[in-house]
Amino acid sequence: MSWWWSGAIGAAKKKLDEDEAPRGYQNVALVIGVTGIVGNSLAEILPLSDTPGGRWKVYGVARRPRPSWNEDHPVEYIQCDITDPQDSQTKLSVLTDVTHIFYVCWASRPTEAENCEVNGSMLRNVLTAVIPNAPNLRHVSLQTGGKHYKGSFESFGKIKYHEPPYTEDMPRLDTNNFYYTLEDVLFEETAKKEGVSWSVHRPLIIFGFSPYSMMNILGTLSVYAAICKHEGLPLRFPGTKLAWENYYMASDADLIAEQHIWAAVDPNAKNEAFNCSNGDVFRWKQLWTVLAEQFEIEEYGFDEEGPRLKLSELMKDKGPVWDEIVEKYQLQPNKLEQVAEWWFADLSLGGTGFTDSMNKSKEHGFFGFRNTKNSVINWIEKTRAYKVVP
């Protein structure tokens, strides 16, 4: 069984073989955004003894101090603000042994023009610090996403976007999109050094674990379910009927990490962009049952009467309730605004469905997949294991 197929049951559930004799590293990874939803998966999977290209030495970069839920990963943690060119140069230019960069972070600003500026500068700060100083650098792996095909959050409902299923050869939309800016920076900077290849990865809505992620939909919905359970309320679906009924595809964070690693070491994946989704489809009405079962809520569903529910309104005064839950179950001392991004859930559950094609990825040799229902259960269990939700 190949590594990619075995990953379908959860590569990050494997453990490091502590009895194996130490040996030298074959490759050195620099994960930018190591506490994010995919960065955290990369931090778990890269050091495993059977990961392709390994053993890997791993540097992990994030702007905040290292959180407790990331401490057990065998990663050399570097606190660095990559929006600051000087901090980036000081802390990243000295990493002369880096062979592969995995760029899996982003910053949010009020307008898409500002998003283009800050995110483009962040990637450029990293690449200009590392590329000239790492003689053995071979590959830069960049993560963008499905908004490549739909446009930015700012443009939703204002432009005509591509119809799903999305394929990698669809042209860019005629609108500001920081994903396009990131690609342009990637192409420009990697072209400056001979022998450095790149790959671009475009997941859809991501199911994974990270209390720091601005787009952790499962984490946010788990917090919502925990509050409903605590207050004895029904778990009402806070979205549109179209979102309730239509087909969606999701991207498991471990699967995305596996595709990043595959593209970094497989010659057939060089200088290509790839969609990354689980390979099956779901309706939110199906996953809502799974969420309700996980939190033992008997009354749940979509209420077609009245205006659409929005979590940003429904949960705006629930901070004290969350504090009660944290104290009752001895959870990590997070405030509600730290573990729930209501705006993102409202946006995600207000659409009309989306799907992509994984044909290109499979044609180039990546056959990884996930069962989305099992993915949901796995990440809720992990969020519980780290005492983020009860």
Buried (B, 14 or more C-beta within 10 A) or exposed (E): EEBBEBBBEBBBEBEEEEEEEEEEBEBBBBBBBBBBBBBBBBBBBBBBBEBBBBBBBBBBBBBEEBBEBBEEBBBEBBEBBBBBBEBBBEBBBEBEBBBBBBBBBBBBEEEBEBBBBBBBBBBBBBBBBBBEBBEEBBBBBBBBBBBBBBBBEBBBEEEEBBEBBBBBEEEEBEBBBBBBBBBEBBEEBBEEBEEBBBBBBBBBBBBBBBBBBBBBBBBBBBBBBBBBBBEEEEBBBBBBEEBBEBBBBBBBBBBBBBBBBBBBBBEEBBEBBBBBBBBEBBBBBBBBBBBBEBBEBEEBBBEEEEEBBBBBEBBEEBEEBBBEBBEEEEBBEBEBEBBBBBBBBBBBBBBEBBBBBBEBBBEBBBBBBBBBBBBBBBBBEBBBEBBBBB
